[in-house]
Amino acid sequence: MTNSRSAILPVATALVLAMFVGCAGKTEAPEKGPNVTLSGSVADASSGKSIPGATVADDGYGPKPFKGATTDEAGKYSYMTWSEEHNVTATAPGYKPQLLTLNIRQTGKERTLDFALTRE
């Protein structure tokens, strides 16, 4: 019996070692997709009226690919984006763009950014 145990030990050690070596090259974390719903509204800063057809999109500061949406008739938008801090810009014809930063201190899977655009 001593001989069969001593024969199994090197085989078991080799199997465990092979598992570690096989996993050693896989140090990358799995790529995460957009994981937060960003929603809010875009309105005229002076009148408070909603701006339908405005574009709200991730700006060049932050993870790629950039995400975005167009406001509906009520000036509301919603899209999936990244939970990391990054800039979001609202634009509409006849208005100056407004840039806001998505705050990473907020928790949860939903964030809100409301924009108030001023006329050009």
Biopython code that builds the backbone (N, CA, C, O; Angstrom):
import numpy as np
from Bio.PDB.StructureBuilder import StructureBuilder

atoms = [
    (1, "MET", "N", (0.807, -1.195, 0.000)),
    (1, "MET", "CA", (0.000, 0.000, 0.000)),
    (1, "MET", "C", (0.850, 1.259, 0.000)),
    (1, "MET", "O", (0.465, 2.265, -0.596)),
    (2, "THR", "N", (1.954, 1.217, 0.634)),
    (2, "THR", "CA", (2.812, 2.375, 0.689)),
    (2, "THR", "C", (3.272, 2.747, -0.718)),
    (2, "THR", "O", (3.392, 3.928, -1.046)),
    (3, "ASN", "N", (3.526, 1.749, -1.536)),
    (3, "ASN", "CA", (3.986, 2.014, -2.889)),
    (3, "ASN", "C", (2.903, 2.670, -3.744)),
    (3, "ASN", "O", (3.206, 3.570, -4.526)),
    (4, "SER", "N", (1.642, 2.237, -3.610)),
    (4, "SER", "CA", (0.578, 2.824, -4.428)),
    (4, "SER", "C", (0.310, 4.265, -4.004)),
    (4, "SER", "O", (-0.004, 5.104, -4.848)),
    (5, "ARG", "N", (0.430, 4.566, -2.713)),
    (5, "ARG", "CA", (0.247, 5.945, -2.251)),
    (5, "ARG", "C", (1.380, 6.822, -2.770)),
    (5, "ARG", "O", (1.142, 7.950, -3.201)),
    (6, "SER", "N", (2.561, 6.336, -2.732)),
    (6, "SER", "CA", (3.691, 7.134, -3.190)),
    (6, "SER", "C", (3.639, 7.329, -4.709)),
    (6, "SER", "O", (4.209, 8.294, -5.217)),
    (7, "ALA", "N", (2.976, 6.443, -5.435)),
    (7, "ALA", "CA", (2.827, 6.596, -6.879)),
    (7, "ALA", "C", (1.734, 7.611, -7.195)),
    (7, "ALA", "O", (1.831, 8.313, -8.201)),
    (8, "ILE", "N", (0.702, 7.709, -6.365)),
    (8, "ILE", "CA", (-0.422, 8.631, -6.586)),
    (8, "ILE", "C", (-0.015, 10.067, -6.275)),
    (8, "ILE", "O", (-0.458, 10.993, -6.955)),
    (9, "LEU", "N", (0.811, 10.263, -5.271)),
    (9, "LEU", "CA", (1.192, 11.610, -4.848)),
    (9, "LEU", "C", (1.839, 12.420, -5.979)),
    (9, "LEU", "O", (1.444, 13.570, -6.170)),
    (10, "PRO", "N", (2.791, 11.901, -6.727)),
    (10, "PRO", "CA", (3.356, 12.700, -7.820)),
    (10, "PRO", "C", (2.327, 13.027, -8.913)),
    (10, "PRO", "O", (2.369, 14.108, -9.501)),
    (11, "VAL", "N", (1.416, 12.105, -9.177)),
    (11, "VAL", "CA", (0.382, 12.340, -10.187)),
    (11, "VAL", "C", (-0.560, 13.442, -9.719)),
    (11, "VAL", "O", (-0.889, 14.337, -10.498)),
    (12, "ALA", "N", (-0.999, 13.396, -8.473)),
    (12, "ALA", "CA", (-1.883, 14.423, -7.920)),
    (12, "ALA", "C", (-1.186, 15.778, -7.900)),
    (12, "ALA", "O", (-1.794, 16.799, -8.221)),
    (13, "THR", "N", (0.077, 15.786, -7.527)),
    (13, "THR", "CA", (0.842, 17.029, -7.512)),
    (13, "THR", "C", (0.950, 17.596, -8.922)),
    (13, "THR", "O", (0.829, 18.807, -9.108)),
    (14, "ALA", "N", (1.171, 16.758, -9.901)),
    (14, "ALA", "CA", (1.282, 17.202, -11.294)),
    (14, "ALA", "C", (-0.041, 17.788, -11.780)),
    (14, "ALA", "O", (-0.044, 18.785, -12.501)),
    (15, "LEU", "N", (-1.178, 17.173, -11.391)),
    (15, "LEU", "CA", (-2.487, 17.683, -11.797)),
    (15, "LEU", "C", (-2.763, 19.061, -11.192)),
    (15, "LEU", "O", (-3.232, 19.960, -11.890)),
    (16, "VAL", "N", (-2.478, 19.230, -9.918)),
    (16, "VAL", "CA", (-2.681, 20.521, -9.255)),
    (16, "VAL", "C", (-1.779, 21.570, -9.878)),
    (16, "VAL", "O", (-2.211, 22.695, -10.127)),
    (17, "LEU", "N", (-0.540, 21.211, -10.130)),
    (17, "LEU", "CA", (0.397, 22.139, -10.754)),
    (17, "LEU", "C", (-0.077, 22.528, -12.151)),
    (17, "LEU", "O", (0.051, 23.691, -12.535)),
    (18, "ALA", "N", (-0.612, 21.601, -12.905)),
    (18, "ALA", "CA", (-1.117, 21.881, -14.250)),
    (18, "ALA", "C", (-2.300, 22.851, -14.190)),
    (18, "ALA", "O", (-2.440, 23.716, -15.054)),
    (19, "MET", "N", (-3.152, 22.707, -13.168)),
    (19, "MET", "CA", (-4.285, 23.630, -13.018)),
    (19, "MET", "C", (-3.779, 25.045, -12.766)),
    (19, "MET", "O", (-4.302, 25.991, -13.355)),
    (20, "PHE", "N", (-2.785, 25.213, -11.916)),
    (20, "PHE", "CA", (-2.228, 26.534, -11.624)),
    (20, "PHE", "C", (-1.560, 27.139, -12.851)),
    (20, "PHE", "O", (-1.727, 28.326, -13.131)),
    (21, "VAL", "N", (-0.811, 26.334, -13.575)),
    (21, "VAL", "CA", (-0.124, 26.827, -14.769)),
    (21, "VAL", "C", (-1.148, 27.218, -15.820)),
    (21, "VAL", "O", (-0.965, 28.228, -16.501)),
    (22, "GLY", "N", (-2.216, 26.452, -15.973)),
    (22, "GLY", "CA", (-3.264, 26.760, -16.940)),
    (22, "GLY", "C", (-3.985, 28.048, -16.618)),
    (22, "GLY", "O", (-4.402, 28.761, -17.531)),
    (23, "CYS", "N", (-4.145, 28.367, -15.349)),
    (23, "CYS", "CA", (-4.830, 29.586, -14.937)),
    (23, "CYS", "C", (-3.908, 30.789, -14.907)),
    (23, "CYS", "O", (-4.386, 31.923, -14.895)),
    (24, "ALA", "N", (-2.615, 30.579, -14.896)),
    (24, "ALA", "CA", (-1.673, 31.681, -14.737)),
    (24, "ALA", "C", (-1.766, 32.695, -15.860)),
    (24, "ALA", "O", (-1.581, 33.888, -15.619)),
    (25, "GLY", "N", (-2.046, 32.261, -17.073)),
    (25, "GLY", "CA", (-2.131, 33.187, -18.186)),
    (25, "GLY", "C", (-3.437, 33.960, -18.234)),
    (25, "GLY", "O", (-3.561, 34.882, -19.039)),
    (26, "LYS", "N", (-4.400, 33.628, -17.420)),
    (26, "LYS", "CA", (-5.715, 34.256, -17.452)),
    (26, "LYS", "C", (-5.855, 35.275, -16.332)),
    (26, "LYS", "O", (-6.696, 35.123, -15.446)),
    (27, "THR", "N", (-5.038, 36.302, -16.373)),
    (27, "THR", "CA", (-5.074, 37.309, -15.314)),
    (27, "THR", "C", (-6.009, 38.456, -15.646)),
    (27, "THR", "O", (-6.302, 39.269, -14.770)),
    (28, "GLU", "N", (-6.498, 38.556, -16.900)),
    (28, "GLU", "CA", (-7.374, 39.645, -17.269)),
    (28, "GLU", "C", (-8.756, 39.445, -16.654)),
    (28, "GLU", "O", (-9.277, 38.330, -16.619)),
    (29, "ALA", "N", (-9.343, 40.540, -16.169)),
    (29, "ALA", "CA", (-10.707, 40.487, -15.672)),
    (29, "ALA", "C", (-11.644, 40.463, -16.878)),
    (29, "ALA", "O", (-11.320, 41.028, -17.922)),
    (30, "PRO", "N", (-12.799, 39.816, -16.744)),
    (30, "PRO", "CA", (-13.725, 39.812, -17.867)),
    (30, "PRO", "C", (-14.194, 41.234, -18.170)),
    (30, "PRO", "O", (-14.438, 42.023, -17.258)),
    (31, "GLU", "N", (-14.316, 41.551, -19.454)),
    (31, "GLU", "CA", (-14.728, 42.895, -19.856)),
    (31, "GLU", "C", (-16.180, 43.121, -19.457)),
    (31, "GLU", "O", (-17.056, 42.304, -19.742)),
    (32, "LYS", "N", (-16.411, 44.242, -18.796)),
    (32, "LYS", "CA", (-17.763, 44.567, -18.359)),
    (32, "LYS", "C", (-18.408, 45.476, -19.388)),
    (32, "LYS", "O", (-17.740, 46.315, -19.991)),
    (33, "GLY", "N", (-19.690, 45.310, -19.584)),
    (33, "GLY", "CA", (-20.442, 46.195, -20.465)),
    (33, "GLY", "C", (-21.027, 47.341, -19.655)),
    (33, "GLY", "O", (-20.822, 47.422, -18.444)),
    (34, "PRO", "N", (-21.753, 48.225, -20.325)),
    (34, "PRO", "CA", (-22.413, 49.305, -19.606)),
    (34, "PRO", "C", (-23.266, 48.727, -18.476)),
    (34, "PRO", "O", (-23.993, 47.754, -18.679)),
    (35, "ASN", "N", (-23.177, 49.324, -17.295)),
    (35, "ASN", "CA", (-23.834, 48.722, -16.131)),
    (35, "ASN", "C", (-24.676, 49.705, -15.324)),
    (35, "ASN", "O", (-25.086, 49.391, -14.207)),
    (36, "VAL", "N", (-24.935, 50.878, -15.867)),
    (36, "VAL", "CA", (-25.730, 51.881, -15.172)),
    (36, "VAL", "C", (-26.717, 52.494, -16.167)),
    (36, "VAL", "O", (-26.358, 52.786, -17.307)),
    (37, "THR", "N", (-27.960, 52.685, -15.728)),
    (37, "THR", "CA", (-28.927, 53.404, -16.547)),
    (37, "THR", "C", (-28.852, 54.877, -16.187)),
    (37, "THR", "O", (-29.100, 55.263, -15.045)),
    (38, "LEU", "N", (-28.511, 55.688, -17.168)),
    (38, "LEU", "CA", (-28.462, 57.133, -16.985)),
    (38, "LEU", "C", (-29.720, 57.710, -17.616)),
    (38, "LEU", "O", (-30.029, 57.432, -18.774)),
    (39, "SER", "N", (-30.442, 58.515, -16.847)),
    (39, "SER", "CA", (-31.656, 59.132, -17.371)),
    (39, "SER", "C", (-31.798, 60.532, -16.812)),
    (39, "SER", "O", (-31.108, 60.910, -15.864)),
    (40, "GLY", "N", (-32.691, 61.290, -17.402)),
    (40, "GLY", "CA", (-32.931, 62.649, -16.944)),
    (40, "GLY", "C", (-33.703, 63.421, -17.983)),
    (40, "GLY", "O", (-34.438, 62.851, -18.789)),
    (41, "SER", "N", (-33.523, 64.745, -17.954)),
    (41, "SER", "CA", (-34.256, 65.606, -18.874)),
    (41, "SER", "C", (-33.345, 66.698, -19.402)),
    (41, "SER", "O", (-32.301, 67.001, -18.824)),
    (42, "VAL", "N", (-33.773, 67.286, -20.525)),
    (42, "VAL", "CA", (-33.090, 68.429, -21.100)),
    (42, "VAL", "C", (-34.155, 69.509, -21.290)),
    (42, "VAL", "O", (-35.180, 69.284, -21.933)),
    (43, "ALA", "N", (-33.890, 70.683, -20.719)),
    (43, "ALA", "CA", (-34.857, 71.775, -20.782)),
    (43, "ALA", "C", (-34.173, 73.089, -21.122)),
    (43, "ALA", "O", (-32.955, 73.217, -20.996)),
    (44, "ASP", "N", (-34.961, 74.056, -21.549)),
    (44, "ASP", "CA", (-34.493, 75.414, -21.799)),
    (44, "ASP", "C", (-34.238, 76.066, -20.439)),
    (44, "ASP", "O", (-35.106, 76.040, -19.567)),
    (45, "ALA", "N", (-33.057, 76.646, -20.257)),
    (45, "ALA", "CA", (-32.695, 77.231, -18.960)),
    (45, "ALA", "C", (-33.579, 78.415, -18.594)),
    (45, "ALA", "O", (-33.858, 78.629, -17.414)),
    (46, "SER", "N", (-34.026, 79.191, -19.582)),
    (46, "SER", "CA", (-34.834, 80.376, -19.291)),
    (46, "SER", "C", (-36.291, 80.048, -19.001)),
    (46, "SER", "O", (-36.863, 80.514, -18.016)),
    (47, "SER", "N", (-36.880, 79.240, -19.874)),
    (47, "SER", "CA", (-38.323, 78.978, -19.763)),
    (47, "SER", "C", (-38.657, 77.718, -18.974)),
    (47, "SER", "O", (-39.763, 77.584, -18.450)),
    (48, "GLY", "N", (-37.699, 76.793, -18.890)),
    (48, "GLY", "CA", (-37.962, 75.517, -18.233)),
    (48, "GLY", "C", (-38.685, 74.524, -19.129)),
    (48, "GLY", "O", (-38.974, 73.403, -18.710)),
    (49, "LYS", "N", (-38.982, 74.932, -20.375)),
    (49, "LYS", "CA", (-39.675, 74.032, -21.305)),
    (49, "LYS", "C", (-38.729, 72.939, -21.772)),
    (49, "LYS", "O", (-37.535, 73.166, -21.968)),
    (50, "SER", "N", (-39.288, 71.750, -21.945)),
    (50, "SER", "CA", (-38.476, 70.620, -22.390)),
    (50, "SER", "C", (-37.988, 70.842, -23.819)),
    (50, "SER", "O", (-38.608, 71.560, -24.603)),
    (51, "ILE", "N", (-36.865, 70.210, -24.136)),
    (51, "ILE", "CA", (-36.282, 70.294, -25.475)),
    (51, "ILE", "C", (-36.310, 68.901, -26.102)),
    (51, "ILE", "O", (-35.421, 68.086, -25.856)),
    (52, "PRO", "N", (-37.340, 68.633, -26.917)),
    (52, "PRO", "CA", (-37.358, 67.342, -27.610)),
    (52, "PRO", "C", (-36.293, 67.295, -28.697)),
    (52, "PRO", "O", (-35.965, 68.320, -29.295)),
    (53, "GLY", "N", (-35.751, 66.105, -28.956)),
    (53, "GLY", "CA", (-34.754, 65.922, -30.003)),
    (53, "GLY", "C", (-33.345, 66.333, -29.625)),
    (53, "GLY", "O", (-32.459, 66.340, -30.481)),
    (54, "ALA", "N", (-33.112, 66.677, -28.363)),
    (54, "ALA", "CA", (-31.758, 66.992, -27.907)),
    (54, "ALA", "C", (-30.952, 65.695, -27.825)),
    (54, "ALA", "O", (-31.510, 64.620, -27.603)),
    (55, "THR", "N", (-29.653, 65.808, -28.004)),
    (55, "THR", "CA", (-28.776, 64.653, -27.907)),
    (55, "THR", "C", (-28.035, 64.695, -26.575)),
    (55, "THR", "O", (-27.467, 65.722, -26.203)),
    (56, "VAL", "N", (-28.046, 63.581, -25.869)),
    (56, "VAL", "CA", (-27.292, 63.429, -24.620)),
    (56, "VAL", "C", (-26.350, 62.261, -24.852)),
    (56, "VAL", "O", (-26.789, 61.168, -25.209)),
    (57, "ALA", "N", (-25.043, 62.489, -24.648)),
    (57, "ALA", "CA", (-24.075, 61.434, -24.958)),
    (57, "ALA", "C", (-22.847, 61.526, -24.075)),
    (57, "ALA", "O", (-22.475, 62.597, -23.596)),
    (58, "ASP", "N", (-22.223, 60.366, -23.873)),
    (58, "ASP", "CA", (-20.952, 60.321, -23.172)),
    (58, "ASP", "C", (-19.946, 61.154, -23.957)),
    (58, "ASP", "O", (-19.898, 61.104, -25.186)),
    (59, "ASP", "N", (-19.150, 61.916, -23.227)),
    (59, "ASP", "CA", (-18.155, 62.783, -23.834)),
    (59, "ASP", "C", (-16.863, 61.995, -24.016)),
    (59, "ASP", "O", (-16.793, 60.823, -23.648)),
    (60, "GLY", "N", (-15.858, 62.622, -24.570)),
    (60, "GLY", "CA", (-14.587, 61.971, -24.837)),
    (60, "GLY", "C", (-13.783, 61.588, -23.617)),
    (60, "GLY", "O", (-12.744, 60.942, -23.755)),
    (61, "TYR", "N", (-14.225, 61.962, -22.419)),
    (61, "TYR", "CA", (-13.523, 61.607, -21.191)),
    (61, "TYR", "C", (-14.282, 60.464, -20.554)),
    (61, "TYR", "O", (-15.385, 60.667, -20.048)),
    (62, "GLY", "N", (-13.731, 59.293, -20.565)),
    (62, "GLY", "CA", (-14.385, 58.141, -19.962)),
    (62, "GLY", "C", (-14.204, 56.906, -20.811)),
    (62, "GLY", "O", (-13.537, 56.943, -21.845)),
    (63, "PRO", "N", (-14.806, 55.797, -20.370)),
    (63, "PRO", "CA", (-14.628, 54.528, -21.067)),
    (63, "PRO", "C", (-15.330, 54.524, -22.424)),
    (63, "PRO", "O", (-16.335, 55.206, -22.621)),
    (64, "LYS", "N", (-14.780, 53.743, -23.356)),
    (64, "LYS", "CA", (-15.367, 53.578, -24.680)),
    (64, "LYS", "C", (-16.036, 52.218, -24.751)),
    (64, "LYS", "O", (-15.673, 51.350, -23.957)),
    (65, "PRO", "N", (-16.967, 51.971, -25.624)),
    (65, "PRO", "CA", (-17.489, 52.918, -26.602)),
    (65, "PRO", "C", (-18.440, 53.902, -25.927)),
    (65, "PRO", "O", (-19.106, 53.564, -24.948)),
    (66, "PHE", "N", (-18.495, 55.114, -26.455)),
    (66, "PHE", "CA", (-19.360, 56.131, -25.881)),
    (66, "PHE", "C", (-20.818, 55.787, -26.184)),
    (66, "PHE", "O", (-21.131, 55.244, -27.244)),
    (67, "LYS", "N", (-21.690, 56.107, -25.256)),
    (67, "LYS", "CA", (-23.114, 55.802, -25.370)),
    (67, "LYS", "C", (-23.897, 57.106, -25.424)),
    (67, "LYS", "O", (-23.348, 58.169, -25.133)),
    (68, "GLY", "N", (-25.174, 57.039, -25.794)),
    (68, "GLY", "CA", (-25.981, 58.242, -25.838)),
    (68, "GLY", "C", (-27.422, 57.954, -26.199)),
    (68, "GLY", "O", (-27.801, 56.809, -26.444)),
    (69, "ALA", "N", (-28.237, 59.030, -26.228)),
    (69, "ALA", "CA", (-29.652, 58.922, -26.553)),
    (69, "ALA", "C", (-30.168, 60.274, -27.016)),
    (69, "ALA", "O", (-29.503, 61.298, -26.856)),
    (70, "THR", "N", (-31.358, 60.263, -27.590)),
    (70, "THR", "CA", (-32.048, 61.478, -28.008)),
    (70, "THR", "C", (-33.272, 61.644, -27.116)),
    (70, "THR", "O", (-33.942, 60.666, -26.786)),
    (71, "THR", "N", (-33.563, 62.885, -26.725)),
    (71, "THR", "CA", (-34.716, 63.120, -25.847)),
    (71, "THR", "C", (-36.031, 62.911, -26.605)),
    (71, "THR", "O", (-36.126, 63.150, -27.809)),
    (72, "ASP", "N", (-37.027, 62.460, -25.864)),
    (72, "ASP", "CA", (-38.350, 62.273, -26.448)),
    (72, "ASP", "C", (-39.110, 63.607, -26.451)),
    (72, "ASP", "O", (-38.524, 64.655, -26.181)),
    (73, "GLU", "N", (-40.402, 63.566, -26.752)),
    (73, "GLU", "CA", (-41.194, 64.797, -26.836)),
    (73, "GLU", "C", (-41.298, 65.525, -25.500)),
    (73, "GLU", "O", (-41.559, 66.728, -25.476)),
    (74, "ALA", "N", (-41.101, 64.831, -24.410)),
    (74, "ALA", "CA", (-41.144, 65.443, -23.082)),
    (74, "ALA", "C", (-39.760, 65.890, -22.617)),
    (74, "ALA", "O", (-39.605, 66.341, -21.482)),
    (75, "GLY", "N", (-38.748, 65.769, -23.488)),
    (75, "GLY", "CA", (-37.391, 66.166, -23.126)),
    (75, "GLY", "C", (-36.675, 65.162, -22.244)),
    (75, "GLY", "O", (-35.657, 65.495, -21.637)),
    (76, "LYS", "N", (-37.186, 63.935, -22.158)),
    (76, "LYS", "CA", (-36.593, 62.881, -21.317)),
    (76, "LYS", "C", (-35.697, 61.973, -22.155)),
    (76, "LYS", "O", (-35.931, 61.767, -23.346)),
    (77, "TYR", "N", (-34.676, 61.443, -21.509)),
    (77, "TYR", "CA", (-33.765, 60.503, -22.162)),
    (77, "TYR", "C", (-33.401, 59.403, -21.174)),
    (77, "TYR", "O", (-33.576, 59.551, -19.964)),
    (78, "SER", "N", (-32.893, 58.301, -21.711)),
    (78, "SER", "CA", (-32.411, 57.199, -20.880)),
    (78, "SER", "C", (-31.528, 56.312, -21.745)),
    (78, "SER", "O", (-31.871, 56.005, -22.886)),
    (79, "TYR", "N", (-30.375, 55.899, -21.187)),
    (79, "TYR", "CA", (-29.500, 54.959, -21.888)),
    (79, "TYR", "C", (-28.570, 54.279, -20.894)),
    (79, "TYR", "O", (-28.350, 54.764, -19.784)),
    (80, "MET", "N", (-28.032, 53.147, -21.321)),
    (80, "MET", "CA", (-27.073, 52.412, -20.510)),
    (80, "MET", "C", (-25.681, 52.982, -20.750)),
    (80, "MET", "O", (-25.291, 53.252, -21.886)),
    (81, "THR", "N", (-24.937, 53.161, -19.655)),
    (81, "THR", "CA", (-23.570, 53.670, -19.764)),
    (81, "THR", "C", (-22.720, 53.014, -18.686)),
    (81, "THR", "O", (-23.157, 52.071, -18.026)),
    (82, "TRP", "N", (-21.517, 53.511, -18.514)),
    (82, "TRP", "CA", (-20.543, 52.947, -17.586)),
    (82, "TRP", "C", (-20.673, 53.608, -16.216)),
    (82, "TRP", "O", (-21.014, 54.788, -16.135)),
    (83, "SER", "N", (-20.412, 52.880, -15.156)),
    (83, "SER", "CA", (-20.509, 53.429, -13.799)),
    (83, "SER", "C", (-19.307, 54.297, -13.430)),
    (83, "SER", "O", (-19.352, 55.012, -12.429)),
    (84, "GLU", "N", (-18.244, 54.246, -14.213)),
    (84, "GLU", "CA", (-17.070, 55.058, -13.927)),
    (84, "GLU", "C", (-17.381, 56.537, -14.146)),
    (84, "GLU", "O", (-18.231, 56.891, -14.963)),
    (85, "GLU", "N", (-16.675, 57.397, -13.400)),
    (85, "GLU", "CA", (-16.861, 58.834, -13.587)),
    (85, "GLU", "C", (-16.471, 59.226, -15.000)),
    (85, "GLU", "O", (-15.395, 58.869, -15.481)),
    (86, "HIS", "N", (-17.362, 59.968, -15.668)),
    (86, "HIS", "CA", (-17.067, 60.488, -16.998)),
    (86, "HIS", "C", (-18.014, 61.630, -17.321)),
    (86, "HIS", "O", (-19.021, 61.834, -16.644)),
    (87, "ASN", "N", (-17.674, 62.370, -18.365)),
    (87, "ASN", "CA", (-18.474, 63.525, -18.764)),
    (87, "ASN", "C", (-19.604, 63.113, -19.692)),
    (87, "ASN", "O", (-19.482, 62.176, -20.480)),
    (88, "VAL", "N", (-20.708, 63.841, -19.575)),
    (88, "VAL", "CA", (-21.876, 63.637, -20.424)),
    (88, "VAL", "C", (-22.259, 65.023, -20.943)),
    (88, "VAL", "O", (-22.299, 65.990, -20.181)),
    (89, "THR", "N", (-22.538, 65.112, -22.241)),
    (89, "THR", "CA", (-22.859, 66.392, -22.856)),
    (89, "THR", "C", (-24.250, 66.353, -23.473)),
    (89, "THR", "O", (-24.633, 65.373, -24.111)),
    (90, "ALA", "N", (-25.005, 67.439, -23.273)),
    (90, "ALA", "CA", (-26.305, 67.608, -23.926)),
    (90, "ALA", "C", (-26.159, 68.696, -24.977)),
    (90, "ALA", "O", (-25.595, 69.757, -24.711)),
    (91, "THR", "N", (-26.671, 68.425, -26.179)),
    (91, "THR", "CA", (-26.633, 69.394, -27.268)),
    (91, "THR", "C", (-27.991, 69.448, -27.948)),
    (91, "THR", "O", (-28.720, 68.458, -27.993)),
    (92, "ALA", "N", (-28.321, 70.630, -28.480)),
    (92, "ALA", "CA", (-29.546, 70.819, -29.255)),
    (92, "ALA", "C", (-29.338, 72.009, -30.178)),
    (92, "ALA", "O", (-28.656, 72.963, -29.803)),
    (93, "PRO", "N", (-29.910, 71.975, -31.375)),
    (93, "PRO", "CA", (-29.769, 73.102, -32.296)),
    (93, "PRO", "C", (-30.279, 74.402, -31.661)),
    (93, "PRO", "O", (-31.362, 74.433, -31.076)),
    (94, "GLY", "N", (-29.484, 75.473, -31.784)),
    (94, "GLY", "CA", (-29.861, 76.773, -31.239)),
    (94, "GLY", "C", (-29.484, 76.973, -29.781)),
    (94, "GLY", "O", (-29.757, 78.026, -29.206)),
    (95, "TYR", "N", (-28.847, 75.949, -29.168)),
    (95, "TYR", "CA", (-28.462, 76.012, -27.760)),
    (95, "TYR", "C", (-26.966, 75.760, -27.604)),
    (95, "TYR", "O", (-26.351, 75.079, -28.424)),
    (96, "LYS", "N", (-26.396, 76.311, -26.550)),
    (96, "LYS", "CA", (-25.009, 76.021, -26.206)),
    (96, "LYS", "C", (-24.952, 74.631, -25.563)),
    (96, "LYS", "O", (-25.822, 74.301, -24.757)),
    (97, "PRO", "N", (-23.961, 73.818, -25.893)),
    (97, "PRO", "CA", (-23.823, 72.507, -25.249)),
    (97, "PRO", "C", (-23.580, 72.673, -23.742)),
    (97, "PRO", "O", (-22.989, 73.656, -23.295)),
    (98, "GLN", "N", (-24.044, 71.704, -22.991)),
    (98, "GLN", "CA", (-23.776, 71.689, -21.547)),
    (98, "GLN", "C", (-23.123, 70.365, -21.193)),
    (98, "GLN", "O", (-23.599, 69.300, -21.587)),
    (99, "LEU", "N", (-22.027, 70.442, -20.446)),
    (99, "LEU", "CA", (-21.286, 69.265, -20.028)),
    (99, "LEU", "C", (-21.457, 69.082, -18.519)),
    (99, "LEU", "O", (-21.250, 70.020, -17.749)),
    (100, "LEU", "N", (-21.833, 67.880, -18.102)),
    (100, "LEU", "CA", (-21.926, 67.524, -16.684)),
    (100, "LEU", "C", (-21.084, 66.275, -16.462)),
    (100, "LEU", "O", (-20.835, 65.516, -17.399)),
    (101, "THR", "N", (-20.650, 66.064, -15.235)),
    (101, "THR", "CA", (-19.858, 64.876, -14.903)),
    (101, "THR", "C", (-20.721, 63.881, -14.148)),
    (101, "THR", "O", (-21.377, 64.221, -13.163)),
    (102, "LEU", "N", (-20.709, 62.642, -14.631)),
    (102, "LEU", "CA", (-21.408, 61.560, -13.944)),
    (102, "LEU", "C", (-20.621, 61.247, -12.688)),
    (102, "LEU", "O", (-19.448, 60.880, -12.763)),
    (103, "ASN", "N", (-21.250, 61.386, -11.545)),
    (103, "ASN", "CA", (-20.589, 61.241, -10.248)),
    (103, "ASN", "C", (-20.472, 59.770, -9.864)),
    (103, "ASN", "O", (-21.464, 59.042, -9.858)),
    (104, "ILE", "N", (-19.271, 59.344, -9.550)),
    (104, "ILE", "CA", (-19.079, 57.944, -9.157)),
    (104, "ILE", "C", (-19.448, 57.708, -7.700)),
    (104, "ILE", "O", (-19.504, 56.558, -7.264)),
    (105, "ARG", "N", (-19.699, 58.755, -6.945)),
    (105, "ARG", "CA", (-20.063, 58.583, -5.533)),
    (105, "ARG", "C", (-21.489, 58.096, -5.364)),
    (105, "ARG", "O", (-21.837, 57.530, -4.328)),
    (106, "GLN", "N", (-22.321, 58.315, -6.383)),
    (106, "GLN", "CA", (-23.682, 57.799, -6.327)),
    (106, "GLN", "C", (-23.611, 56.278, -6.423)),
    (106, "GLN", "O", (-22.748, 55.730, -7.108)),
    (107, "THR", "N", (-24.508, 55.617, -5.743)),
    (107, "THR", "CA", (-24.520, 54.162, -5.812)),
    (107, "THR", "C", (-25.798, 53.693, -6.493)),
    (107, "THR", "O", (-26.739, 54.465, -6.673)),
    (108, "GLY", "N", (-25.818, 52.453, -6.857)),
    (108, "GLY", "CA", (-26.989, 51.872, -7.495)),
    (108, "GLY", "C", (-26.814, 51.776, -8.990)),
    (108, "GLY", "O", (-25.804, 52.204, -9.547)),
    (109, "LYS", "N", (-27.812, 51.207, -9.624)),
    (109, "LYS", "CA", (-27.745, 50.953, -11.059)),
    (109, "LYS", "C", (-28.448, 52.024, -11.868)),
    (109, "LYS", "O", (-28.570, 51.894, -13.086)),
    (110, "GLU", "N", (-28.913, 53.082, -11.215)),
    (110, "GLU", "CA", (-29.567, 54.177, -11.927)),
    (110, "GLU", "C", (-28.977, 55.502, -11.484)),
    (110, "GLU", "O", (-28.770, 55.733, -10.292)),
    (111, "ARG", "N", (-28.707, 56.372, -12.450)),
    (111, "ARG", "CA", (-28.182, 57.713, -12.177)),
    (111, "ARG", "C", (-29.037, 58.713, -12.930)),
    (111, "ARG", "O", (-29.643, 58.381, -13.949)),
    (112, "THR", "N", (-29.086, 59.938, -12.424)),
    (112, "THR", "CA", (-29.879, 60.990, -13.061)),
    (112, "THR", "C", (-29.018, 62.225, -13.302)),
    (112, "THR", "O", (-28.302, 62.683, -12.411)),
    (113, "LEU", "N", (-29.098, 62.757, -14.518)),
    (113, "LEU", "CA", (-28.482, 64.031, -14.863)),
    (113, "LEU", "C", (-29.522, 64.848, -15.625)),
    (113, "LEU", "O", (-30.012, 64.420, -16.670)),
    (114, "ASP", "N", (-29.855, 66.025, -15.096)),
    (114, "ASP", "CA", (-30.788, 66.932, -15.765)),
    (114, "ASP", "C", (-30.003, 68.115, -16.313)),
    (114, "ASP", "O", (-29.163, 68.691, -15.621)),
    (115, "PHE", "N", (-30.281, 68.468, -17.549)),
    (115, "PHE", "CA", (-29.583, 69.548, -18.241)),
    (115, "PHE", "C", (-30.507, 70.744, -18.425)),
    (115, "PHE", "O", (-31.706, 70.584, -18.653)),
    (116, "ALA", "N", (-29.941, 71.946, -18.325)),
    (116, "ALA", "CA", (-30.657, 73.204, -18.596)),
    (116, "ALA", "C", (-29.809, 73.984, -19.595)),
    (116, "ALA", "O", (-28.803, 74.591, -19.229)),
    (117, "LEU", "N", (-30.228, 73.960, -20.868)),
    (117, "LEU", "CA", (-29.440, 74.574, -21.929)),
    (117, "LEU", "C", (-29.817, 76.044, -22.122)),
    (117, "LEU", "O", (-30.985, 76.417, -22.014)),
    (118, "THR", "N", (-28.809, 76.868, -22.408)),
    (118, "THR", "CA", (-29.052, 78.276, -22.697)),
    (118, "THR", "C", (-28.953, 78.497, -24.198)),
    (118, "THR", "O", (-28.169, 77.847, -24.890)),
    (119, "ARG", "N", (-29.756, 79.420, -24.681)),
    (119, "ARG", "CA", (-29.763, 79.740, -26.123)),
    (119, "ARG", "C", (-28.438, 80.361, -26.533)),
    (119, "ARG", "O", (-27.771, 81.020, -25.735)),
    (120, "GLU", "N", (-28.064, 80.139, -27.799)),
    (120, "GLU", "CA", (-26.820, 80.723, -28.326)),
    (120, "GLU", "C", (-26.981, 82.200, -28.577)),
    (120, "GLU", "O", (-26.039, 82.857, -29.021)),
]
sb = StructureBuilder()
sb.init_structure("model")
sb.init_model(0)
sb.init_chain("A")
sb.init_seg("    ")
for serial, (resi, resn, name, xyz) in enumerate(atoms, 1):
    if name == "N":
        sb.init_residue(resn, " ", resi, " ")
    sb.init_atom(name, np.array(xyz, "f"), 0.0, 1.0, " ", f" {name:<3s}", serial, name[0])
structure = sb.get_structure()
